[in-house]
Amino acid sequence: MTLKELKCIGRELTLFLGMFAGCFASLAGRRLLKVYVQGQLSDIQRKNCEAIALKFDQSPRP
């Protein structure tokens, strides 16, 4: 994939996640969803919430 294609996918993913904004009572919850999806797309070995939070400098238990 080219850099241009990756940027386009990133924008589309942001728009897609925006469709679920109403499912979260707070902005913090929406931000955590974004971190979770980034973690699922990352190269970390264990794809659990705690490992993802630590990789992206978030508290594992907010």
N, CA, C and O atoms as a GROMACS GRO file, in nm:
protein
  248
    1MET      N    1   0.083  -0.118   0.000
    1MET     CA    2   0.000   0.000   0.000
    1MET      C    3   0.088   0.125   0.000
    1MET      O    4   0.197   0.127   0.057
    2THR      N    5   0.038   0.224  -0.064
    2THR     CA    6   0.111   0.350  -0.066
    2THR      C    7   0.073   0.434   0.056
    2THR      O    8  -0.026   0.407   0.124
    3LEU      N    9   0.154   0.535   0.082
    3LEU     CA   10   0.126   0.625   0.194
    3LEU      C   11  -0.008   0.696   0.175
    3LEU      O   12  -0.082   0.716   0.271
    4LYS      N   13  -0.038   0.732   0.052
    4LYS     CA   14  -0.165   0.800   0.022
    4LYS      C   15  -0.284   0.708   0.055
    4LYS      O   16  -0.384   0.752   0.110
    5GLU      N   17  -0.272   0.579   0.020
    5GLU     CA   18  -0.378   0.483   0.048
    5GLU      C   19  -0.396   0.464   0.198
    5GLU      O   20  -0.508   0.454   0.248
    6LEU      N   21  -0.285   0.459   0.270
    6LEU     CA   22  -0.292   0.443   0.416
    6LEU      C   23  -0.359   0.563   0.481
    6LEU      O   24  -0.439   0.546   0.573
    7LYS      N   25  -0.329   0.683   0.434
    7LYS     CA   26  -0.393   0.803   0.489
    7LYS      C   27  -0.542   0.800   0.464
    7LYS      O   28  -0.621   0.837   0.551
    8CYS      N   29  -0.581   0.754   0.347
    8CYS     CA   30  -0.722   0.746   0.312
    8CYS      C   31  -0.794   0.646   0.404
    8CYS      O   32  -0.904   0.673   0.450
    9ILE      N   33  -0.732   0.534   0.428
    9ILE     CA   34  -0.791   0.434   0.517
    9ILE      C   35  -0.805   0.490   0.658
    9ILE      O   36  -0.905   0.465   0.725
   10GLY      N   37  -0.704   0.565   0.703
   10GLY     CA   38  -0.711   0.626   0.835
   10GLY      C   39  -0.828   0.720   0.848
   10GLY      O   40  -0.897   0.721   0.950
   11ARG      N   41  -0.851   0.800   0.746
   11ARG     CA   42  -0.965   0.892   0.747
   11ARG      C   43  -1.096   0.815   0.747
   11ARG      O   44  -1.190   0.850   0.819
   12GLU      N   45  -1.104   0.711   0.666
   12GLU     CA   46  -1.226   0.631   0.659
   12GLU      C   47  -1.253   0.562   0.792
   12GLU      O   48  -1.368   0.551   0.834
   13LEU      N   49  -1.148   0.514   0.857
   13LEU     CA   50  -1.164   0.449   0.987
   13LEU      C   51  -1.214   0.549   1.091
   13LEU      O   52  -1.300   0.516   1.173
   14THR      N   53  -1.162   0.671   1.089
   14THR     CA   54  -1.208   0.774   1.181
   14THR      C   55  -1.356   0.804   1.159
   14THR      O   56  -1.432   0.818   1.256
   15LEU      N   57  -1.398   0.814   1.035
   15LEU     CA   58  -1.539   0.837   1.004
   15LEU      C   59  -1.625   0.719   1.050
   15LEU      O   60  -1.734   0.738   1.104
   16PHE      N   61  -1.576   0.599   1.027
   16PHE     CA   62  -1.650   0.480   1.068
   16PHE      C   63  -1.668   0.476   1.219
   16PHE      O   64  -1.778   0.449   1.268
   17LEU      N   65  -1.561   0.502   1.293
   17LEU     CA   66  -1.570   0.500   1.439
   17LEU      C   67  -1.661   0.612   1.488
   17LEU      O   68  -1.726   0.597   1.592
   18GLY      N   69  -1.667   0.722   1.416
   18GLY     CA   70  -1.757   0.831   1.452
   18GLY      C   71  -1.904   0.791   1.451
   18GLY      O   72  -1.985   0.851   1.521
   19MET      N   73  -1.936   0.689   1.374
   19MET     CA   74  -2.074   0.640   1.369
   19MET      C   75  -2.117   0.580   1.502
   19MET      O   76  -2.236   0.570   1.530
   20PHE      N   77  -2.020   0.540   1.585
   20PHE     CA   78  -2.050   0.477   1.712
   20PHE      C   79  -2.038   0.573   1.830
   20PHE      O   80  -2.047   0.531   1.945
   21ALA      N   81  -2.018   0.700   1.803
   21ALA     CA   82  -1.998   0.799   1.909
   21ALA      C   83  -2.117   0.803   2.005
   21ALA      O   84  -2.099   0.823   2.125
   22GLY      N   85  -2.237   0.784   1.953
   22GLY     CA   86  -2.356   0.787   2.038
   22GLY      C   87  -2.366   0.671   2.135
   22GLY      O   88  -2.449   0.673   2.226
   23CYS      N   89  -2.283   0.570   2.116
   23CYS     CA   90  -2.284   0.453   2.205
   23CYS      C   91  -2.207   0.479   2.334
   23CYS      O   92  -2.212   0.397   2.426
   24PHE      N   93  -2.137   0.591   2.341
   24PHE     CA   94  -2.054   0.622   2.456
   24PHE      C   95  -2.105   0.747   2.525
   24PHE      O   96  -2.134   0.848   2.460
   25ALA      N   97  -2.116   0.741   2.656
   25ALA     CA   98  -2.169   0.853   2.732
   25ALA      C   99  -2.068   0.968   2.744
   25ALA      O  100  -2.107   1.083   2.764
   26SER      N  101  -1.940   0.936   2.731
   26SER     CA  102  -1.839   1.041   2.751
   26SER      C  103  -1.738   1.042   2.638
   26SER      O  104  -1.722   0.945   2.564
   27LEU      N  105  -1.670   1.155   2.626
   27LEU     CA  106  -1.563   1.170   2.528
   27LEU      C  107  -1.448   1.074   2.560
   27LEU      O  108  -1.382   1.023   2.469
   28ALA      N  109  -1.424   1.051   2.687
   28ALA     CA  110  -1.316   0.960   2.727
   28ALA      C  111  -1.340   0.819   2.672
   28ALA      O  112  -1.246   0.753   2.628
   29GLY      N  113  -1.463   0.774   2.675
   29GLY     CA  114  -1.496   0.643   2.622
   29GLY      C  115  -1.470   0.635   2.472
   29GLY      O  116  -1.422   0.533   2.423
   30ARG      N  117  -1.503   0.741   2.400
   30ARG     CA  118  -1.478   0.745   2.257
   30ARG      C  119  -1.328   0.741   2.228
   30ARG      O  120  -1.284   0.677   2.132
   31ARG      N  121  -1.252   0.810   2.309
   31ARG     CA  122  -1.106   0.808   2.290
   31ARG      C  123  -1.049   0.669   2.315
   31ARG      O  124  -0.959   0.625   2.245
   32LEU      N  125  -1.102   0.601   2.416
   32LEU     CA  126  -1.054   0.466   2.445
   32LEU      C  127  -1.089   0.369   2.332
   32LEU      O  128  -1.013   0.277   2.305
   33LEU      N  129  -1.202   0.390   2.267
   33LEU     CA  130  -1.236   0.307   2.151
   33LEU      C  131  -1.131   0.324   2.042
   33LEU      O  132  -1.087   0.226   1.981
   34LYS      N  133  -1.090   0.447   2.019
   34LYS     CA  134  -0.988   0.473   1.916
   34LYS      C  135  -0.856   0.404   1.952
   34LYS      O  136  -0.791   0.346   1.866
   35VAL      N  137  -0.818   0.412   2.078
   35VAL     CA  138  -0.695   0.346   2.123
   35VAL      C  139  -0.707   0.195   2.105
   35VAL      O  140  -0.613   0.130   2.061
   36TYR      N  141  -0.822   0.140   2.139
   36TYR     CA  142  -0.844  -0.004   2.126
   36TYR      C  143  -0.831  -0.049   1.981
   36TYR      O  144  -0.766  -0.150   1.952
   37VAL      N  145  -0.891   0.025   1.890
   37VAL     CA  146  -0.883  -0.012   1.748
   37VAL      C  147  -0.739   0.003   1.698
   37VAL      O  148  -0.692  -0.081   1.621
   38GLN      N  149  -0.669   0.107   1.740
   38GLN     CA  150  -0.528   0.122   1.703
   38GLN      C  151  -0.447   0.002   1.753
   38GLN      O  152  -0.359  -0.048   1.683
   39GLY      N  153  -0.478  -0.044   1.872
   39GLY     CA  154  -0.409  -0.160   1.927
   39GLY      C  155  -0.436  -0.286   1.848
   39GLY      O  156  -0.345  -0.366   1.827
   40GLN      N  157  -0.559  -0.303   1.805
   40GLN     CA  158  -0.592  -0.421   1.725
   40GLN      C  159  -0.518  -0.419   1.591
   40GLN      O  160  -0.487  -0.525   1.536
   41LEU      N  161  -0.492  -0.301   1.540
   41LEU     CA  162  -0.422  -0.289   1.412
   41LEU      C  163  -0.270  -0.284   1.428
   41LEU      O  164  -0.198  -0.282   1.329
   42SER      N  165  -0.221  -0.280   1.551
   42SER     CA  166  -0.078  -0.267   1.575
   42SER      C  167  -0.008  -0.404   1.567
   42SER      O  168  -0.070  -0.507   1.541
   43ASP      N  169   0.122  -0.400   1.591
   43ASP     CA  170   0.203  -0.521   1.582
   43ASP      C  171   0.230  -0.588   1.717
   43ASP      O  172   0.319  -0.672   1.726
   44ILE      N  173   0.157  -0.551   1.820
   44ILE     CA  174   0.181  -0.613   1.950
   44ILE      C  175   0.137  -0.759   1.947
   44ILE      O  176   0.045  -0.796   1.875
   45GLN      N  177   0.204  -0.842   2.027
   45GLN     CA  178   0.177  -0.986   2.029
   45GLN      C  179   0.042  -1.018   2.092
   45GLN      O  180  -0.040  -1.089   2.034
   46ARG      N  181   0.020  -0.964   2.211
   46ARG     CA  182  -0.104  -0.993   2.282
   46ARG      C  183  -0.203  -0.880   2.261
   46ARG      O  184  -0.175  -0.766   2.297
   47LYS      N  185  -0.315  -0.910   2.205
   47LYS     CA  186  -0.414  -0.808   2.170
   47LYS      C  187  -0.524  -0.802   2.275
   47LYS      O  188  -0.642  -0.820   2.244
   48ASN      N  189  -0.485  -0.778   2.400
   48ASN     CA  190  -0.585  -0.760   2.504
   48ASN      C  191  -0.585  -0.614   2.549
   48ASN      O  192  -0.493  -0.538   2.517
   49CYS      N  193  -0.686  -0.577   2.623
   49CYS     CA  194  -0.704  -0.436   2.661
   49CYS      C  195  -0.585  -0.382   2.741
   49CYS      O  196  -0.541  -0.269   2.719
   50GLU      N  197  -0.533  -0.462   2.832
   50GLU     CA  198  -0.422  -0.415   2.914
   50GLU      C  199  -0.296  -0.393   2.831
   50GLU      O  200  -0.230  -0.291   2.846
   51ALA      N  201  -0.262  -0.486   2.744
   51ALA     CA  202  -0.143  -0.473   2.660
   51ALA      C  203  -0.156  -0.353   2.566
   51ALA      O  204  -0.060  -0.279   2.544
   52ILE      N  205  -0.275  -0.334   2.512
   52ILE     CA  206  -0.299  -0.221   2.421
   52ILE      C  207  -0.285  -0.089   2.497
   52ILE      O  208  -0.220   0.004   2.449
   53ALA      N  209  -0.344  -0.081   2.615
   53ALA     CA  210  -0.336   0.042   2.694
   53ALA      C  211  -0.191   0.077   2.727
   53ALA      O  212  -0.151   0.192   2.715
   54LEU      N  213  -0.115  -0.022   2.767
   54LEU     CA  214   0.026   0.004   2.801
   54LEU      C  215   0.106   0.047   2.679
   54LEU      O  216   0.192   0.134   2.689
   55LYS      N  217   0.079  -0.013   2.565
   55LYS     CA  218   0.150   0.024   2.440
   55LYS      C  219   0.125   0.169   2.403
   55LYS      O  220   0.215   0.236   2.353
   56PHE      N  221   0.003   0.217   2.426
   56PHE     CA  222  -0.033   0.352   2.386
   56PHE      C  223  -0.038   0.450   2.504
   56PHE      O  224  -0.107   0.551   2.500
   57ASP      N  225   0.037   0.417   2.609
   57ASP     CA  226   0.052   0.505   2.727
   57ASP      C  227  -0.079   0.548   2.788
   57ASP      O  228  -0.098   0.665   2.821
   58GLN      N  229  -0.170   0.452   2.803
   58GLN     CA  230  -0.299   0.475   2.868
   58GLN      C  231  -0.303   0.394   2.997
   58GLN      O  232  -0.229   0.298   3.013
   59SER      N  233  -0.388   0.433   3.086
   59SER     CA  234  -0.407   0.356   3.209
   59SER      C  235  -0.486   0.229   3.173
   59SER      O  236  -0.591   0.239   3.109
   60PRO      N  237  -0.437   0.111   3.213
   60PRO     CA  238  -0.510  -0.011   3.179
   60PRO      C  239  -0.646  -0.021   3.246
   60PRO      O  240  -0.733  -0.094   3.198
   61ARG      N  241  -0.664   0.049   3.355
   61ARG     CA  242  -0.790   0.043   3.427
   61ARG      C  243  -0.836   0.185   3.462
   61ARG      O  244  -0.812   0.234   3.572
   62PRO      N  245  -0.904   0.251   3.366
   62PRO     CA  246  -0.943   0.391   3.390
   62PRO      C  247  -1.051   0.404   3.496
   62PRO      O  248  -1.094   0.515   3.528
   0.00000   0.00000   0.00000
